[in-house]
Amino acid sequence: MIQTIVLRNKASMPVLGIGTWEMGGRETANLTDRGKYIESLRFAIQEGFSHIDTAEMYGAGEAERITGEAISPFNREKLFITTKVWPTNLSDEKLQQSAFNSLKRLRCDYVDSLLIHAPGMIVPIEESLETMIRLKEKHFTRSIGLSNFSLEQMIRIEALFPGEIDVCQNEYSLQSINKGLLTENSHSGVIPFCRANRIAFVAWRPLGKGSLIKSPTETMVSLSRKYECTPAQLAIAWTIHKAGTAAIVKATSEDHIRENATASRLKLSPADYNSLIQTYDS
Ligand SMILES: NC(=O)c1ccc[n+]([C@@H]2O[C@H](COP(=O)([O-])OP(=O)(O)OC[C@H]3O[C@@H](n4cnc5c(N)ncnc54)[C@H](OP(=O)(O)O)[C@@H]3O)[C@@H](O)[C@H]2O)c1
């Protein structure tokens, strides 16, 4: 059983989710291996994952179609589906259309979380947030959130729309403790801010796309022995160690899915948690 976080809207979000980036293509659709991805998402649900993370951008909508087909035999109410609106669709009209299109591809009446995928350059954030809030009120989504926003942007938005943001999704792993590709200070700034404001923090790329565990450090190897786990389980457990933090890990192989499903049960001691930070945060 994967533990859950209670969001500001009182909904429960599982602390581990399955990622779908590159299932069905990158910026354009690629139908190769479509069946394999549907099967791996179904296997993940059978293994206890109920939280799936996708986006309208992934494979130009194909990852949402794959997700929609994968979840179709399951009880929708037991799943937590997140999708994201791309920064070119942040005007009121485009955002509403984007949410409508995502629901259609996902074959769902609502998503559990709708995120702005990254800050936009043109539309004022006030306009986008007002639409996001309306989409929540109209039950298109149960919660709303922001992805790849800086601490300064989060502070400003929380002041403009107090209590409305449920989720913040940024890059966070032992390899990107305070320096991700798109954001900084996750550990030192964004996560403490989210905790103080009851915003759930969701880490994307918790395994550094696999590179974090290809050559584990000595500390990681010795702690894996101590906790009788794999380096991947250790890295995932580290990411979700603090209350209020969750992680989206992508796995398509059955062995990886099985391994990751149990990682939320692993509890690191504060000393071991900190020793991993010291190893990586140089
Ligand atoms: N909001 C954003 O801007 C944003 C950006 C990037 C990603 N994301 C989300 O976050 C998700 C996760 O990030 P990611 O997919 O980039 O990278 P990731 O989850 O850090 O790593 C995925 C890679 O790790 C491998 N892996 C998984 N479990 C493993 C295990 N137990 N042992 C060894 N290898 C393992 C997978 O292999 P197999 O597939 O072979 O099992 C895959 O190659 C994405 O899929 C997406 O949903 C969001």
The ligand as an SDF file (V2000), in Angstrom:
LIG
                    3D

 48 52  0  0  0  0  0  0  0  0999 V2000
    6.8250   18.5930  -14.6390 N   0  0  0  0  0  0  0  0  0  0  0  0
    7.8230   18.4260  -15.4760 C   0  0  0  0  0  0  0  0  0  0  0  0
    8.2980   19.3600  -16.1470 O   0  0  0  0  0  0  0  0  0  0  0  0
    8.4200   17.0650  -15.6520 C   0  0  0  0  0  0  0  0  0  0  0  0
    9.6560   16.9230  -16.3010 C   0  0  0  0  0  0  0  0  0  0  0  0
   10.1780   15.6570  -16.4290 C   0  0  0  0  0  0  0  0  0  0  0  0
    9.4940   14.5530  -15.9350 C   0  0  0  0  0  0  0  0  0  0  0  0
    8.2730   14.7240  -15.3380 N   0  0  0  0  0  0  0  0  0  0  0  0
    7.4940   13.5480  -14.8520 C   0  0  0  0  0  0  0  0  0  0  0  0
    8.3150   12.8200  -13.9470 O   0  0  0  0  0  0  0  0  0  0  0  0
    8.3970   11.4720  -14.4010 C   0  0  0  0  0  0  0  0  0  0  0  0
    9.7030   10.8350  -13.9340 C   0  0  0  0  0  0  0  0  0  0  0  0
   10.8230   11.4370  -14.5470 O   0  0  0  0  0  0  0  0  0  0  0  0
   11.6530   10.7140  -15.7220 P   0  0  0  0  0  0  0  0  0  0  0  0
   10.7730    9.7590  -16.4340 O   0  0  0  0  0  0  0  0  0  0  0  0
   12.2620   11.7690  -16.5330 O   0  0  0  0  0  0  0  0  0  0  0  0
   12.8480    9.9850  -14.9460 O   0  0  0  0  0  0  0  0  0  0  0  0
   12.9830    8.9990  -13.6680 P   0  0  0  0  0  0  0  0  0  0  0  0
   11.6650    8.5760  -13.1720 O   0  0  0  0  0  0  0  0  0  0  0  0
   13.9350    9.6470  -12.7410 O   0  0  0  0  0  0  0  0  0  0  0  0
   13.7420    7.7440  -14.3200 O   0  0  0  0  0  0  0  0  0  0  0  0
   13.1260    6.8710  -15.2350 C   0  0  0  0  0  0  0  0  0  0  0  0
   14.1790    5.8640  -15.6810 C   0  0  0  0  0  0  0  0  0  0  0  0
   14.6210    5.1150  -14.5330 O   0  0  0  0  0  0  0  0  0  0  0  0
   14.4900    3.7330  -14.8060 C   0  0  0  0  0  0  0  0  0  0  0  0
   14.0890    3.0630  -13.5540 N   0  0  0  0  0  0  0  0  0  0  0  0
   12.8900    3.1510  -12.9120 C   0  0  0  0  0  0  0  0  0  0  0  0
   12.8900    2.3900  -11.8040 N   0  0  0  0  0  0  0  0  0  0  0  0
   14.1120    1.8140  -11.7310 C   0  0  0  0  0  0  0  0  0  0  0  0
   14.7090    0.9230  -10.8110 C   0  0  0  0  0  0  0  0  0  0  0  0
   14.0440    0.4760   -9.7490 N   0  0  0  0  0  0  0  0  0  0  0  0
   15.9880    0.5070  -11.0620 N   0  0  0  0  0  0  0  0  0  0  0  0
   16.6590    0.9430  -12.1350 C   0  0  0  0  0  0  0  0  0  0  0  0
   16.1410    1.8050  -13.0530 N   0  0  0  0  0  0  0  0  0  0  0  0
   14.8750    2.2390  -12.8540 C   0  0  0  0  0  0  0  0  0  0  0  0
   13.4230    3.6030  -15.8770 C   0  0  0  0  0  0  0  0  0  0  0  0
   13.6670    2.4160  -16.6080 O   0  0  0  0  0  0  0  0  0  0  0  0
   12.5150    1.4810  -17.2330 P   0  0  0  0  0  0  0  0  0  0  0  0
   11.5460    2.3820  -17.9500 O   0  0  0  0  0  0  0  0  0  0  0  0
   13.2730    0.5800  -18.1290 O   0  0  0  0  0  0  0  0  0  0  0  0
   11.8240    0.7090  -16.1320 O   0  0  0  0  0  0  0  0  0  0  0  0
   13.6620    4.8710  -16.7010 C   0  0  0  0  0  0  0  0  0  0  0  0
   14.6890    4.6740  -17.6320 O   0  0  0  0  0  0  0  0  0  0  0  0
    8.2220   11.5930  -15.9110 C   0  0  0  0  0  0  0  0  0  0  0  0
    7.9460   10.3540  -16.5440 O   0  0  0  0  0  0  0  0  0  0  0  0
    7.1010   12.6110  -15.9840 C   0  0  0  0  0  0  0  0  0  0  0  0
    5.8410   12.0340  -15.7470 O   0  0  0  0  0  0  0  0  0  0  0  0
    7.7350   15.9580  -15.1560 C   0  0  0  0  0  0  0  0  0  0  0  0
  1  2  1  0
  2  3  2  0
  2  4  1  0
  4  5  1  0
  4 48  2  0
  5  6  2  0
  6  7  1  0
  7  8  2  0
  8  9  1  0
  8 48  1  0
  9 10  1  0
  9 46  1  0
 10 11  1  0
 11 12  1  0
 11 44  1  0
 12 13  1  0
 13 14  1  0
 14 15  2  0
 14 16  1  0
 14 17  1  0
 17 18  1  0
 18 19  2  0
 18 20  1  0
 18 21  1  0
 21 22  1  0
 22 23  1  0
 23 24  1  0
 23 42  1  0
 24 25  1  0
 25 26  1  0
 25 36  1  0
 26 27  1  0
 26 35  1  0
 27 28  2  0
 28 29  1  0
 29 30  1  0
 29 35  2  0
 30 31  1  0
 30 32  2  0
 32 33  1  0
 33 34  2  0
 34 35  1  0
 36 37  1  0
 36 42  1  0
 37 38  1  0
 38 39  2  0
 38 40  1  0
 38 41  1  0
 42 43  1  0
 44 45  1  0
 44 46  1  0
 46 47  1  0
M  CHG  2   8   1  16  -1
M  END
$$$$
